[in-house]
């Protein structure tokens, strides 16, 4: 169809926004075809975002501009488009002679539908669609039990994950050494944030560097929100500005506890890929029978950090102002929403999806269902965090809560929305009523 045009392979950047150690990019660059890198600001995704100053869009835009500079130094360019992927690929097939498209897998339900649609379109033109593992260490059918089925419990999964791990799994894919294979071209300017309906966010993005001293104190200090004991690289794993292989290597060297967190990430990705219905449904079906109160005014107070429980409010304000919340506090705040207020975990998950820089559907869905008791390997439903007891244990000097709740102890700070013991008893009755209707799975 394009016999008079030079054939090019397309490498489509998505959740892998880096030059180095990028599996599909490496395969494209060593395919023998000149490679045209592509990034699509996906209108189907962007149109669902509620905040015009979404910090993640700013971060992606800045990252794309930096990538484009790198490619320009090689005499090439990054083709950046804004629109619906299926429409953009129709246009690309018209403009270029494309024997092959290369991507790294994305396991979220929308992404799998989108990629299937693009694959079908490419097949009509005889274009090969090559996909590779890159954002996890083990895919959804690689770590299975003795019957060949995916695990639903973390501990046996993690043991099998560790015994399966080899040097080959964390071997670098040296894509950065093959940039001479890029297609020599100059494309159009990158669409501006304003053209796509966004404005620049003022939220600061943490650096992608993994500090050794943080890893070495991670096990002892990770539960204390006032201490700088978190890696803060979640957004970089989410958008692939760092490699999971390089990350696991660092964890192996410096922190078994942090490595365990990375295994949880693979575990949740595996669960969602095998059970895409988890996006909206409880892993244990009986939990979808819970009669949530879903009081909108109470939900709004939780979102704003005005519950009257200082550790919960500190966490929600930290989230709203920075796009980040300390992991221990995430559990406390989530438990408060679900157990104290009896508000559906899906409401909380959606709010985190809106605000968290590092939001990954699989990990956050899994964590919310873990708190709610509805997850495949969840905390017992009768486990209820006492926010004040948690604060006394992990923020005894109130350094964290006073930073984010400066009016604490004054007349302007609200009284607790609900008394802890009352809320716990109410939750137990509601849960029991739902779970006696259907045997727990």
ROZA-837592 format. One record per atom (N, C-alpha, C): x, y, z. Coordinates in pm, whole numbers, padded with zeros to 5 digits, always signed. Atoms other than C-alpha are relative to their C-alpha. Layout:
% ROZA-837592
XYZ ...
END
This chain:
% ROZA-837592
+00083-00120+00000 +00000+00000+00000 +00087+00126+00000 -00090-00115-00007 +00294+00234+00072 +00136-00038-00057 -00125+00052+00055 +00553+00081-00156 +00103+00109-00027 -00092-00109+00030 +00701+00423-00232 +00052+00069+00127 -00042-00062-00125 +00752+00510+00136 +00091-00094+00078 -00089+00080-00082 +01027+00395+00367 -00079-00068+00112 +00071+00066-00110 +00892+00130+00607 +00059+00042+00135 -00044-00034-00136 +00907+00229+00976 -00079-00084+00101 +00069+00061-00113 +00825+00051+01300 -00041+00111+00096 +00047-00095-00102 +00617+00245+01551 +00026-00061+00137 +00001+00038-00141 +00707+00224+01918 -00092+00097+00072 +00104-00080-00064 +00408+00348+02118 +00028+00008+00150 -00019-00024-00143 +00504+00496+02457 -00135+00008+00069 +00121-00013-00082 +00237+00452+02725 +00040+00015+00147 -00040-00003-00141 +00326+00357+03083 +00147-00040+00012 -00141+00040+00009 +00697+00329+03000 +00081+00117-00053 -00052-00126+00055 +00815+00687+02957 +00148+00018+00031 -00145-00008-00021 +01189+00626+02950 +00070-00059-00123 -00085+00050+00107 +01468+00561+02701 +00068-00131+00040 -00084+00111-00046 +01662+00312+02914 -00082-00120+00046 +00058+00123-00054 +01579-00050+03001 -00149-00012-00030 +00140+00001+00044 +01256-00049+02799 -00017-00115-00099 +00002+00127+00074 +01163-00392+02665 -00048+00016-00144 +00055-00009+00135 +00939-00314+02367 +00079+00099-00086 -00082-00097+00073 +01149-00012+02269 +00128-00067-00049 -00121+00073+00037 +01459-00233+02269 -00029-00096-00116 +00035+00095+00107 +01283-00494+02055 -00027+00072-00131 +00025-00078+00122 +01169-00229+01809 +00132+00047-00061 -00128-00054+00048 +01517-00073+01784 +00092-00105-00059 -00085+00108+00051 +01675-00412+01715 -00074-00086-00103 +00081+00077+00095 +01407-00522+01466 +00051+00009-00143 -00048-00021+00136 +01595-00397+01161 -00073+00109-00074 +00075-00111+00059 +01337-00127+01087 +00033+00129+00074 -00013-00126-00072 +01389+00241+01163 -00124+00023+00087 +00108-00007-00099 +01178+00328+01468 -00047+00145+00016 +00063-00128-00027 +00938+00621+01495 -00069-00009+00136 +00066+00004-00130 +00852+00677+01864 -00128+00084-00004 +00131-00065-00001 +00491+00778+01932 -00050+00010+00143 +00076-00011-00124 +00305+00913+02233 -00134+00062-00032 +00135-00051+00021 -00070+00973+02240 -00056+00052+00132 +00081-00051-00111 -00240+01203+02487 -00143-00050-00026 +00122+00076+00027 -00542+00974+02505 -00123+00076+00048 +00118-00078-00032 -00862+01176+02490 -00100-00080+00084 +00092+00083-00077 -01060+00882+02627 +00035+00001+00149 -00044-00007-00140 -00853+00902+02947 -00010+00142+00052 -00004-00139-00047 -00807+01278+02971 -00140+00057+00023 +00136-00054-00014 -01179+01349+02926 -00066-00043+00130 +00060+00048-00126 -01253+01151+03243 +00060+00070+00123 -00064-00067-00114 -01022+01363+03463 -00081+00123+00042 +00086-00106-00051 -01204+01610+03686 +00072+00133+00020 -00073-00121-00037 -00928+01860+03765 +00085+00051-00116 -00076-00058+00112 -00788+02093+03498 +00148+00012+00033 -00141-00010-00040 -00467+02123+03699 +00053-00134+00051 -00045+00133-00043 -00420+01747+03736 +00152-00010-00013 -00147-00001-00002 -00055+01712+03838 +00061-00110-00086 -00053+00110+00081 -00015+01383+03654 +00010+00038-00147 -00004-00045+00140 -00096+01546+03321 +00119+00094-00020 -00118-00088+00007 +00164+01816+03391 +00128-00082-00002 -00119+00085-00008 +00418+01549+03484 +00023-00073-00133 -00014+00070+00128 +00350+01349+03165 +00045+00096-00108 -00033-00099+00102 +00368+01662+02952 +00147+00039+00009 -00141-00035-00019 +00704+01761+03102 +00092-00115-00041 -00081+00118+00035 +00835+01407+03060 +00009-00018-00151 +00003+00012+00145 +00729+01399+02695 +00092+00104-00066 -00088-00104+00054 +00907+01729+02626 +00148-00038+00017 -00138+00043-00024 +01224+01589+02784 +00039-00114-00093 -00028+00109+00094 +01198+01272+02574 +00022+00054-00141 -00013-00056+00134 +01153+01480+02263 +00137+00064-00019 -00135-00059+00006 +01475+01669+02342 +00106-00109-00021 -00094+00112+00014 +01657+01336+02375 +00001-00052-00143 +00008+00050+00138 +01531+01218+02038 +00055+00102-00101 -00051-00104+00090 +01614+01552+01873 +00152-00003-00007 -00146+00009-00003 +01975+01507+01982 +00051-00115-00086 -00036+00114+00085 +01973+01183+01779 -00041+00023-00145 +00046-00029+00136 +01836+01355+01468 -00137-00057-00029 +00133+00058+00015 +01496+01202+01529 -00100+00086+00077 +00102-00075-00073 +01178+01308+01708 -00099-00098+00061 +00111+00075-00059 +00893+01187+01923 -00127+00058-00057 +00128-00043+00057 +00563+01204+01739 -00103+00001+00112 +00096-00015-00110 +00309+01338+01992 -00134+00041-00057 +00134-00023+00052 -00061+01324+01914 -00099+00014+00116 +00107-00015-00097 -00377+01422+02102 -00130-00043-00066 +00125+00049+00058 -00698+01230+02038 -00029-00141+00047 +00035+00138-00032 -00848+00883+02044 +00098-00092-00074 -00102+00084+00064 -00586+00612+01976 -00045-00065-00130 +00044+00071+00120 -00797+00427+01721 -00002+00096-00120 +00003-00098+00109 -00843+00747+01515 +00142+00038-00044 -00138-00038+00031 -00475+00835+01537 +00070-00110-00080 -00064+00109+00076 -00365+00491+01417 -00058-00011-00141 +00055-00003+00136 -00605+00514+01122 +00076+00101-00085 -00071-00104+00071 -00431+00837+01023 +00145-00039-00026 -00140+00041+00016 -00081+00695+01080 +00014-00105-00110 -00005+00103+00105 -00158+00396+00858 -00013+00063-00139 +00014-00071+00126 -00254+00642+00586 +00130+00075-00035 -00117-00086+00024 +00060+00858+00628 +00131-00076-00013 -00128+00072-00006 +00329+00595+00689 -00015-00143-00050 -00007+00143+00031 +00433+00251+00569 +00046-00069+00128 -00026+00053-00134 +00411+00064+00901 -00013-00153+00001 +00008+00146-00008 +00500-00307+00896 -00027-00052+00141 +00013+00053-00135 +00500-00333+01277 -00016+00113+00102 +00016-00089-00115 +00391-00161+01599 +00043-00077+00124 -00052+00063-00122 +00563-00234+01931 -00055+00073+00123 +00048-00059-00126 +00413-00181+02278 +00041-00090+00117 -00007+00079-00123 +00459-00292+02636 -00141-00019+00053 +00134+00033-00049 +00159-00459+02799 -00049+00103+00102 +00070-00071-00106 -00091-00261+03004 -00118-00087+00038 +00094+00104-00045 -00323-00472+03217 -00133+00055+00051 +00126-00055-00050 -00597-00230+03320 -00112-00024-00102 +00110+00037+00091 -00943-00306+03174 -00015+00094-00120 +00011-00091+00116 -00963+00010+02961 +00113-00024-00098 -00116+00017+00087 -00612-00047+02827 -00010-00127-00083 +00010+00125+00075 -00680-00406+02727 -00105+00012-00111 +00101-00022+00105 -00995-00299+02539 +00056+00088-00112 -00060-00091+00099 -00811-00012+02368 +00101-00073-00088 -00105+00068+00075 -00518-00233+02266 -00058-00106-00093 +00065+00099+00087 -00748-00503+02129 -00059+00067-00123 +00060-00076+00111 -00923-00242+01914 +00109+00044-00099 -00111-00043+00086 -00593-00105+01781 +00060-00120-00073 -00055+00121+00062 -00462-00457+01717 -00085-00046-00118 +00090+00042+00108 -00770-00541+01509 +00011+00093-00120 -00017-00096+00110 -00730-00222+01304 +00130-00026-00075 -00129+00024+00064 -00362-00294+01239 -00002-00129-00082 +00007+00128+00072 -00441-00652+01136 -00064+00017-00137 +00065-00025+00129 -00666-00518+00860 +00099+00050-00104 -00102-00053+00091 -00360-00347+00709 +00122-00090-00009 -00113+00092+00002 -00131-00644+00764 +00117+00046+00086 -00105-00051-00090 +00062-00459+01037 +00010-00088+00123 -00021+00084-00118 +00213-00678+01307 -00009+00085+00126 +00017-00068-00128 +00137-00585+01670 +00075-00081+00105 -00087+00074-00092 +00417-00691+01906 -00011+00060+00140 +00015-00049-00137 +00358-00666+02282 +00091-00078+00094 -00100+00059-00090 +00598-00733+02570 -00029+00036+00145 +00009-00027-00145 +00610-00754+02948 +00104+00104+00036 -00098-00101-00039 +00770-00448+03103 -00033+00068+00134 +00032-00079-00119 +00576-00286+03390 -00012-00084+00128 -00002+00090-00116 +00572-00591+03621 +00115-00098-00019 -00104+00103+00014 +00829-00859+03697 -00060-00131-00050 +00068+00122+00043 +00581-01145+03658 -00143+00033-00040 +00133-00027+00052 +00266-01136+03450 -00105-00090+00065 +00113+00057-00072 -00075-01262+03544 -00012-00152-00010 +00004+00146+00007 -00017-01625+03437 +00137-00063+00020 -00136+00053-00020 +00350-01663+03532 +00019-00063+00137 -00010+00056-00135 +00315-01728+03906 -00134-00065+00031 +00124+00074-00020 +00054-02000+03949 +00021-00112+00103 -00008+00105-00101 -00027-02268+04205 +00022-00137-00065 -00026+00135+00049 +00020-02644+04173 -00100-00049-00103 +00103+00037+00097 -00303-02669+03972 +00003+00089-00124 -00012-00088+00116 -00186-02406+03726 -00093+00119+00004 +00094-00112-00014 -00430-02148+03862 +00066+00118+00071 -00056-00115-00070 -00353-01791+03974 -00031-00004+00149 +00022-00006-00144 -00315-01740+04346 -00103+00107+00035 +00087-00104-00055 -00572-01550+04550 +00046+00042+00139 -00054-00032-00132 -00367-01540+04871 +00145+00044-00018 -00129-00062+00025 -00057-01325+04895 +00119-00084+00047 -00120+00065-00056 +00176-01531+05116 +00054-00112-00088 -00055+00102+00091 +00203-01842+04894 +00044+00058-00134 -00040-00067+00124 +00215-01613+04589 +00140+00059+00016 -00128-00068-00019 +00506-01415+04735 +00114-00101+00012 -00104+00104-00012 +00698-01733+04825 +00037-00056-00138 -00025+00051+00135 +00658-01865+04470 +00069+00106-00085 -00061-00114+00072 +00749-01521+04330 +00150+00003+00029 -00141-00009-00041 +01075-01519+04527 +00082-00119-00049 -00076+00118+00045 +01174-01876+04437 +00011-00006-00152 -00003-00002+00147 +01096-01812+04068 +00097+00106-00052 -00084-00112+00044 +01295-01488+04049 +00143-00044-00030 -00138+00030+00038 +01625-01520+03866 +00065+00124-00059 -00071-00112+00060 +01889-01291+03721 -00059+00038-00136 +00057-00025+00133 +01723-01327+03381 -00119+00095+00008 +00120-00083-00013 +01405-01161+03511 +00032+00147+00024 -00034-00140-00028 +01590-00845+03617 +00113+00049-00090 -00103-00039+00096 +01830-00832+03325 -00044+00125-00075 +00033-00125+00069 +01844-00487+03168 -00023-00023-00149 +00025-00002+00144 +01698-00437+02821 +00065+00127-00055 -00082-00119+00025 +01963-00197+02679 -00048+00085-00118 +00058-00078+00109 +01735+00012+02462 +00079+00128-00028 -00070-00128+00017 +01938+00329+02522 +00127-00014-00084 -00122+00021+00079 +02235+00173+02341 -00028-00014-00149 +00037+00026+00140 +02042+00138+02014 -00077+00115-00063 +00075-00114+00053 +01913+00488+01948 +00039+00035-00143 -00036-00019+00141 +02097+00485+01617 -00106-00060-00092 +00105+00064+00080 +01801+00276+01499 -00126+00085-00014 +00117-00086+00010 +01561+00571+01522 -00020+00050-00142 +00038-00059+00128 +01380+00704+01216 +00038+00148+00002 -00047-00140+00005 +01536+01036+01112 -00113+00087-00055 +00114-00081+00040 +01254+01287+01104 -00017+00118+00093 +00040-00110-00087 +01110+01607+01247 -00151+00009-00005 +00147+00002-00005 +00747+01608+01363 -00054+00134+00049 +00066-00123-00045 +00498+01869+01476 +00028+00025+00148 -00018-00031-00143 +00525+02051+01813 -00096-00079+00088 +00085+00069-00097 +00382+01885+02123 -00122+00087+00033 +00117-00080-00039 +00023+01995+02196 +00021+00059+00139 -00016-00063-00131 +00018+02239+02487 -00105-00053+00097 +00100+00036-00102 -00161+02170+02815 -00131+00072-00028 +00121-00080+00025 -00404+02450+02728 -00080-00054-00117 +00070+00056+00117 -00485+02297+02389 -00080-00125+00037 +00068+00122-00042 -00587+01980+02572 -00098+00024+00115 +00097-00033-00104 -00799+02165+02829 +00055-00003+00141 -00061+00006-00133 -00550+02162+03119 +00085+00124+00025 -00094-00104-00038 -00338+02411+03309 +00109-00065+00084 -00115+00056-00074 -00002+02360+03479 -00032-00012+00149 +00018+00022-00143 -00019+02212+03827 +00120+00054+00076 -00108-00049-00086 +00184+02362+04111 +00053-00109+00093 -00044+00110-00088 +00221+02024+04287 +00139-00047-00042 -00137+00042+00026 +00583+01919+04317 +00006-00152-00017 -00016+00143+00027 +00676+01580+04172 +00128-00050+00066 -00122+00054-00061 +00919+01369+04378 +00098-00048-00106 -00104+00048+00093 +01249+01277+04213 -00008-00151-00016 +00005+00144+00026 +01287+00933+04060 +00115-00075+00066 -00117+00065-00063 +01613+00863+04245 -00043-00076+00125 +00029+00083-00118 +01589+00581+04499 +00119+00012+00094 -00111-00028-00091 +01800+00687+04796 +00029-00121+00088 -00042+00117-00077 +01996+00411+04965 -00030+00015+00148 +00024-00018-00144 +01962+00565+05311 -00147-00018+00035 +00143+00022-00022 +01582+00563+05276 -00030-00149+00005 +00024+00144+00003 +01584+00195+05186 +00055-00068+00126 -00063+00065-00115 +01814+00108+05474 -00077+00024+00130 +00080-00024-00120 +01583+00264+05733 -00149-00030-00022 +00140+00019+00039 +01262+00166+05551 -00073-00094+00096 +00067+00100-00084 +01182-00141+05763 -00037+00057+00137 +00024-00051-00136 +01210+00047+06095 -00089+00124+00003 +00064-00131-00009 +01061+00382+06002 -00118+00022-00094 +00099-00022+00105 +00811+00327+05721 -00140+00030+00054 +00135-00021-00054 +00505+00337+05952 -00019+00134+00068 +00008-00128-00073 +00582+00680+06100 -00010+00115-00101 +00023-00096+00109 +00431+00951+05877 +00081+00129+00010 -00077-00123-00013 +00638+01238+06019 +00145-00018-00047 -00138+00026+00039 +00963+01071+05911 +00011-00015-00152 -00025+00011+00144 +01114+01078+05563 +00050-00142-00028 -00041+00140+00015 +01115+00701+05524 -00074-00070-00114 +00068+00057+00116 +00917+00652+05202 +00081+00032-00126 -00078-00021+00122 +01076+00615+04857 -00062+00106-00089 +00074-00098+00080 +00808+00834+04694 +00017-00021-00151 -00020+00021+00145 +00874+00669+04355 -00124-00055-00068 +00121+00060+00056 +00515+00552+04303 -00039+00055-00135 +00039-00060+00128 +00443+00800+04023 +00094-00044-00112 -00097+00041+00102 +00760+00690+03844 -00020-00146-00042 +00038+00137+00036 +00660+00324+03860 -00129+00001-00081 +00129-00008+00068 +00309+00421+03749 +00016+00036-00147 -00015-00046+00138 +00427+00599+03435 +00130-00049-00065 -00114+00067+00061 +00743+00398+03380 +00119+00089-00025 -00121-00081+00014 +00998+00675+03418 +00119-00067+00071 -00105+00090-00047 +01194+00413+03613 -00043-00143-00035 +00024+00139+00038 +01224+00043+03534 -00027-00086+00123 +00028+00091-00111 +01072-00223+03758 +00119-00093+00025 -00116+00089-00018 +01381-00437+03696 +00109+00068+00082 -00100-00076-00076 +01617-00169+03820 -00048+00020+00146 +00056-00021-00133 +01382-00109+04116 +00013-00125+00087 -00011+00125-00074 +01375-00474+04219 +00146-00028+00038 -00143+00018-00032 +01756-00490+04199 +00038+00082+00124 -00030-00086-00114 +01777-00197+04444 -00059-00060+00128 +00066+00059-00118 +01530-00365+04679 +00074-00124+00048 -00076+00120-00037 +01724-00692+04671 +00126+00036+00078 -00126-00041-00061 +02039-00506+04771 -00020+00063+00137 +00009-00087-00117 +01898-00287+05046 -00121-00023+00091 +00118+00008-00086 +01550-00379+05177 -00096-00111-00041 +00093+00110+00025 +01360-00709+05190 -00144+00045+00021 +00136-00048-00028 +01059-00523+05333 -00053+00079-00119 +00044-00075+00117 +01046-00286+05038 -00021-00092-00120 +00020+00099+00105 +01089-00579+04800 -00137-00064+00014 +00132+00059-00024 +00779-00727+04962 -00112+00092-00051 +00099-00094+00053 +00588-00410+04870 -00008-00010-00152 -00001+00015+00146 +00695-00455+04508 -00067-00130-00043 +00070+00126+00029 +00569-00814+04521 -00151+00021+00012 +00143-00033-00011 +00232-00684+04645 -00047+00069-00129 +00038-00069+00124 +00228-00460+04335 -00023-00100-00113 +00019+00106+00100 +00276-00762+04107 -00126-00082+00031 +00116+00081-00043 +00014-00955+04309 -00131+00068-00039 +00123-00071+00033 -00252-00689+04267 -00019+00014-00151 +00008-00006+00146 -00169-00648+03897 -00049-00134-00055 +00041+00135+00043 -00207-01024+03856 -00149-00022+00027 +00141+00019-00033 -00545-01024+04033 -00090+00075-00098 +00086-00079+00089 -00690-00744+03820 +00004-00054-00143 -00010+00052+00136 -00557-00893+03496 -00079-00129-00016 +00076+00125+00006 -00712-01231+03578 -00148+00018+00030 +00139-00023-00041 -01031-01085+03726 -00037+00146-00023 +00025-00143+00028 -01108-00753+03549 -00127+00054+00065 +00122-00046-00067 -01448-00743+03721 +00029+00065+00135 -00036-00060-00129 -01261-00640+04039 +00000+00153-00007 +00005-00146+00013 -01259-00286+03899 -00124+00056+00068 +00127-00049-00054 -01620-00255+04015 -00062-00093+00103 +00067+00100-00083 -01701-00572+04213 +00093-00054+00108 -00076+00060-00108 -01591-00729+04540 +00055-00135-00044 -00055+00132+00029 -01361-01027+04513 -00084-00108+00068 +00090+00090-00072 -01581-01195+04775 -00141+00052-00020 +00128-00056+00045 -01932-01157+04629 -00094+00041+00112 +00089-00034-00111 -02108-01149+04967 +00013+00146+00042 -00023-00137-00043 -01954-00808+05031 -00069+00102-00089 +00077-00091+00084 -02146-00658+04742 -00145+00013+00049 +00135-00010-00057 -02459-00709+04953 -00005+00096+00119 -00002-00094-00113 -02348-00464+05222 -00085+00122-00031 +00086-00118+00017 -02600-00184+05270 +00075+00123+00051 -00079-00117-00034 -02371+00117+05265 -00091+00119+00032 +00074-00121-00033 -02493+00442+05423 +00018+00105-00111 -00031-00092+00112 -02322+00651+05152 -00058+00140+00019 +00044-00136-00029 -02397+00985+05317 +00093+00099-00070 -00084-00088+00084 -02276+01249+05072 +00066+00112+00081 -00060-00106-00082 -02221+01520+05335 +00117-00054+00082 -00109+00061-00077 -02010+01283+05546 +00118-00033-00091 -00107+00027+00096 -01813+01179+05238 +00077+00128-00031 -00066-00128+00031 -01741+01545+05161 +00090+00044+00116 -00083-00035-00116 -01612+01602+05516 +00127-00085+00002 -00117+00088+00008 -01382+01302+05475 +00095+00051-00109 -00083-00049+00110 -01256+01436+05139 +00076+00125+00040 -00061-00127-00035 -01183+01777+05290 +00092-00009+00122 -00080+00011-00121 -01011+01643+05603 -00061+00075+00116 +00072-00067-00108 -01276+01767+05847 -00086-00099+00079 +00074+00105-00070 -01378+01447+06026 +00004+00015+00151 -00018-00009-00145 -01262+01550+06373 +00096-00105+00054 -00105+00096-00037 -01009+01265+06377 +00130+00050-00062 -00117-00071+00054 -00669+01439+06342 +00084-00079-00099 -00087+00076+00090 -00474+01156+06177 -00067-00020-00136 +00076+00013+00125 -00749+01103+05918 +00003+00132-00076 +00005-00132+00064 -00777+01476+05850 +00137+00041-00054 -00135-00031+00047 -00399+01517+05824 +00030-00072-00131 -00024+00077+00122 -00383+01241+05565 -00074+00055-00119 +00079-00050+00112 -00664+01380+05353 +00049+00137-00046 -00052-00131+00039 -00518+01730+05360 +00135-00014-00070 -00126+00027+00069 -00175+01597+05269 -00027-00044-00144 +00037+00048+00133 -00337+01418+04976 -00047+00114-00089 +00057-00107+00080 -00531+01722+04858 +00104+00104-00040 -00099-00105+00028 -00231+01955+04877 +00122-00049-00077 -00127+00048+00059 +00050+01728+04755 -00016-00116-00098 +00017+00118+00086 -00101+01433+04566 +00059-00125+00061 -00064+00114-00068 +00056+01200+04822 -00061-00013+00139 +00035+00025-00139 -00050+01037+05148 +00086-00116+00049 -00083+00106-00057 +00171+00830+05374 -00078-00131+00004 +00068+00128+00016 +00093+00460+05336 -00076-00045+00125 +00069+00037-00124 +00007+00393+05703 -00126+00083+00015 +00116-00089-00013 -00225+00693+05698 -00105-00033-00105 +00099+00044+00101 -00387+00570+05376 -00090-00109+00057 +00079+00110-00058 -00494+00257+05562 -00097+00053+00106 +00085-00055-00106 -00629+00458+05857 -00116+00079-00060 +00104-00083+00062 -00818+00706+05637 -00100-00085-00077 +00090+00088+00075 -00959+00431+05416 -00090-00079+00093 +00079+00076-00098 -01070+00223+05713 -00107+00089+00062 +00098-00092-00059 -01242+00529+05862 -00118+00019-00094 +00108-00022+00095 -01440+00591+05545 -00092-00122-00008 +00078+00121+00023 -01548+00231+05501 -00067-00051+00128 +00049+00064-00123 -01587+00110+05860 -00073+00099+00093 +00065-00096-00090 -01672+00425+06060 -00122+00066-00064 +00109-00073+00066 -01889+00598+05801 -00088-00090-00086 +00074+00094+00086 -02009+00289+05610 -00027+00059-00138 +00005-00051+00137 -01934+00452+05277 +00074-00099-00090 -00050+00100+00094 -01870+00221+04982 +00147+00026-00034 -00143-00012+00031 -01498+00155+04925 +00024+00056-00141 -00015-00050+00137 -01553+00239+04556 +00001+00154-00005 -00002-00146-00007 -01622+00603+04652 +00141+00046+00038 -00136-00036-00042 -01287+00620+04831 +00102-00027-00108 -00093+00035+00108 -01105+00445+04550 -00007+00104-00111 +00016-00101+00106 -01248+00695+04301 +00063+00133+00041 -00061-00126-00044 -01135+00989+04514 +00153-00009-00004 -00144+00021+00010 -00785+00846+04543 +00045+00002-00147 -00033-00001+00143 -00788+00791+04165 +00009+00143-00052 +00001-00140+00044 -00860+01161+04126 +00122+00076+00053 -00098-00084-00069 -00595+01288+04369 +00142-00057+00007 -00132+00057-00024 -00305+01043+04405 +00090+00009-00123 -00098+00000+00107 +00002+01105+04193 +00033-00142-00045 -00045+00136+00030 +00088+00735+04214 -00115-00098-00019 +00115+00090+00012 -00262+00599+04153 +00020-00105-00109 +00005+00114+00092 -00250+00255+03994 -00126-00077+00033 +00128+00064-00027 -00586+00087+03955 +00016-00130+00078 -00011+00132-00063 -00468-00262+04052 +00037+00011+00147 -00047-00010-00139 -00280-00164+04369 -00102+00071+00088 +00095-00073-00083 -00538+00086+04490 -00131-00074+00016 +00119+00084-00012 -00835-00135+04413 +00025-00112+00101 -00033+00108-00092 -00661-00420+04593 +00011+00048+00144 -00017-00054-00135 -00574-00201+04892 -00134+00040+00061 +00132-00038-00052 -00927-00061+04927 -00082-00126+00034 +00074+00123-00030 -01076-00411+04906 +00062-00073+00120 -00066+00059-00118 -00818-00529+05162 -00057+00064+00126 +00054-00073-00115 -00941-00259+05403 -00146-00037+00024 +00144+00027-00011 -01308-00329+05329 -00030-00143+00042 +00023+00141-00031 -01261-00703+05388 -00049-00079-00120 +00060+00065+00116 -01392-00779+05038 +00102-00057-00097 -00104+00040+00094 -01057-00850+04873 +00030-00148+00002 -00033+00142+00011 -00919-01183+04761 +00083-00048+00119 -00079+00031-00119 -00667-01177+05045 -00004+00123+00088 +00028-00124-00071 -00809-00917+05280 +00013-00016+00150 +00008+00001-00146 -00794-00819+05644 -00140-00048+00040 +00135+00041-00046 -01083-00975+05844 -00090+00122+00011 +00087-00117+00005 -01386-00751+05812 -00018+00065+00136 +00021-00056-00134 -01409-00709+06189 +00123+00075+00053 -00116-00080-00038 -01063-00549+06198 -00028+00146-00034 +00031-00141+00018 -01127-00179+06247 +00109+00084+00065 -00102-00088-00056 -00848+00076+06290 -00066+00103+00093 +00038-00110-00088 -00898+00305+06589 +00092+00117-00034 -00089-00107+00047 -00768+00635+06444 +00083+00063+00111 -00073-00064-00109 -00673+00782+06780 +00110-00091+00054 -00103+00094-00046 -00488+00467+06888 +00114-00009-00102 -00103+00002+00104 -00306+00459+06554 +00088+00125+00008 -00075-00125-00011 -00207+00824+06595 +00093-00002+00121 -00082+00007-00121 -00081+00761+06949 +00121-00090-00021 -00109+00095+00024 +00134+00475+06822 +00100+00051-00102 -00088-00035+00112 +00274+00620+06501 +00028+00150-00015 -00028-00144+00004 +00261+00997+06559 -00015+00056+00141 +00015-00029-00144 +00302+01020+06936 +00022+00148+00031 -00031-00141-00026 +00454+01370+06930 -00086+00095-00083 +00094-00076+00085 +00185+01486+06684 +00071+00089-00102 -00071-00078+00102 +00446+01613+06439 -00076+00001-00132 +00069+00013+00129 +00250+01486+06140 -00134+00074+00004 +00134-00060-00001 -00100+01593+06247 +00007+00151+00017 -00008-00145-00020 +00011+01939+06359 +00050+00072-00126 -00043-00060+00127 +00181+02000+06025 -00120+00024-00092 +00111-00008+00095 -00141+01936+05833 -00130+00051+00062 +00122-00047-00068 -00402+02030+06097 +00043+00104+00103 -00054-00100-00093 -00262+02352+06248 -00102+00051+00101 +00102-00051-00092 -00596+02443+06409 -00037-00102+00108 +00027+00103-00100 -00590+02125+06621 +00008+00061+00140 +00002-00051-00137 -00685+02207+06981 -00066+00135+00015 +00072-00128-00007 -00869+02527+06890 -00148-00022-00022 +00145+00010+00015 -01239+02600+06873 -00042-00021-00145 +00036+00014+00142 -01227+02591+06493 +00012-00144-00050 -00014+00140+00044 -01133+02222+06476 -00127-00076+00035 +00129+00066-00026 -01448+02007+06441 +00011-00114+00100 +00009+00117-00087 -01558+01751+06696 -00010-00125-00086 +00008+00123+00079 -01540+01386+06584 -00140-00022-00060 +00126+00024+00070 -01810+01302+06329 -00082-00111+00065 +00065+00119-00053 -01886+00974+06498 +00090-00058+00107 -00078+00060-00109 -01779+00798+06816 +00050-00138-00043 -00066+00120+00053 -01539+00508+06751 -00076-00128+00034 +00064+00126-00039 -01710+00232+06951 -00138-00014-00062 +00132+00002+00065 -02054+00327+06818 +00015-00039-00146 -00019+00027+00143 -01923+00323+06460 +00040-00145-00022 -00045+00138+00014 -01752-00011+06510 -00117-00098+00017 +00116+00088-00023 -02066-00175+06652 -00098+00007-00115 +00093-00018+00113 -02280-00029+06371 +00051-00076-00122 -00059+00068+00115 -02040-00160+06107 -00012-00150+00013 +00006+00145-00019 -02030-00510+06257 -00141-00053-00026 +00139+00043+00024 -02411-00533+06250 -00033+00001-00149 +00030-00012+00143 -02433-00414+05888 +00073-00107-00079 -00077+00103+00069 -02155-00645+05770 -00059-00139+00025 +00054+00133-00034 -02298-00945+05955 -00132-00025-00072 +00129+00014+00069 -02642-00882+05808 +00019-00036-00146 -00025+00029+00140 -02497-00886+05457 +00063-00137-00020 -00077+00122+00021 -02264-01180+05504 -00075-00125+00043 +00079+00117-00033 -02520-01409+05663 -00096-00037-00112 +00089+00028+00114 -02724-01381+05343 +00070-00088-00104 -00077+00079+00098 -02448-01544+05144 +00128-00048+00066 -00119+00055-00062 -02173-01771+05255 +00124+00072-00053 -00122-00068+00043 -01834-01599+05248 +00083-00091-00089 -00081+00077+00095 -01618-01708+04956 +00143-00005+00048 
END
